[in-house]
Amino acid sequence: MPVSFSKAADKYDVVVIGSGLGGLTSANRLVYCGYSVLLLEYHSQLGGLATWFKRKGHIFDVSLHGFPYGMVKTCRKYWNKEIMNSIVQLKDIIFDNPQFHLKTTFDRVDFTSKLNKQFKVPQSTIDAFFTRVAGMNFYDDQSMTTRELFEEFFPGRSDVHRLLMEPISYANGSTLDDPAITYGIVFSNFMNKGVFTFEGGTDKLIGMMTTELENNGVTICTKAKVDRIVVDKGVVRGIECQGRMIEAGAVVSNSGITNTIYNLTDKDAFSLEFMEKADKIRVNNSSCQVYMGVKKGDKIDDIGDLLFTSTAEEFDSSELRDFKTESKTFSVYYPKTRPDHDRYTIVASMNANYADWDNFTDEEYENEKEALIQRTLIDLNRYFPNAKDRLDWIEAATPRTFNRYTLHTQGTSFGTKFEGLDVSRSIFKEVNGLFHVGSVGIIMSGWLGAINYGVIVSNDVDAYMRSKD
Amino acid sequence: MTRDAIKDLILEIIEDIDEDADFETLQADKPLRDQLDLDSMDFLDIVMELRKRHKLQIPEEDYPQLATLDSCVNYLEPLLVDA
């Protein structure tokens, strides 16, 4: 179990600020490399946005909606086999919108068949498209947008664009106007073998990760909000938390990249040139969610695991983020999600802009949340009739909720746009010993992206620490 | 370290990364990535292991030198001369 901050020692090789999946993984990799590691989390629970909460006998998962198969290998290599063995496939992915209805396993074989038979796209075009996206690297030229990529292969086919883009917009907040590589890399990851989830839920995963970290000797403190990263003469010296200075040879911030630069570090620690780049970082959109728990004894028939639904005539990236968007995903959690917990829950997720929710009075805010719930129930009725009467819990989260629990700038739930990646990866060249891990650049986001980025940054930290010896 | 020892070292590290790796048919002059289903994260693991075991610092711009088993040995031989 995490300990009180008063139990932390005065000095560590590495301090990790924040316990999102990137922070947790960095801590685990660095303790494996032989360093003493202190992990500090502001919230009372570990996991960052990989989180859950309990209401009236229900357990709601906030961000467990499905990740690519690559997670299996990543968990085996950077965590343990027990964690890897809990990963299971979500086989029924549903699309339901005015342009098409289909059920898919969301992998290359099934998508190829659907594109060919249902959408009548020539086999050669489909193969060429898959070859193109599979060959994309994050360091490739980024001048082409996803919109241009789609127009090249499927000109004028707004239905095909929707099939290809809608799920990825929910997975990483990207739009048709972001660099095509941010689309291609994430899409290819999913197309490898389909969509997977963690049996036992987010609480089980974070619990297993916590145990692993403790077994490996990481000191973990919750309710420990870091006030400042201490920098002296261009070199990190440690952090300040609750009026105490903890010395460290390196600091890994798993706080947002913008939080790290603007809120945690003295601005004069950075060059003007670096700050100019940092000022240009755009954070990604936030989310709204509605959490619904089904009454005990009632059940949800097999309506699919993940439903991409919309009543909007055509796909449009800005419609997806509109305050009253007609597009949302339903993640359905059957008892198979938590085999020893016989309850059904549904989480509706929508993309959203922080600014749309920021300026309400308390009363307006409560009313708008209620309206969001009502809109969601109307949509849910199409898949789960008489939904309202069959639920015993329903509540909504908005961009303000995401901001409150993660402290992320504008409540971003997908980190930053592409330019954030370079700033994140180069911050240690500005301030020796200061590193950032977290959702940046669209590609380093989602559960798999966050964990892998934690490994990439740990490699930088290890190289830095050993260069000091 | 001899060239054979370096080769064994690389294969040992890869075996830790991918238990199912089949070295029987591995061609030393062909990219490891194509033959063993390795991705960019796996190469990062190789770099980290070499640093851990032999204090080797391999800069990012040199990662392409690790593409094939032969190129690994060629690149590492002068660096591991005293190992």
Interface residues (C-beta under 8 A of the other chain):
Chain A: C33 G34 G70 K73 T74 K77 N137 N452 V455 I456 S458 N459 D462 A463 R466 S467
Chain B: I17 D39 S40 M41 L44 D45 V47 M48 R51 K52 K55 Q57
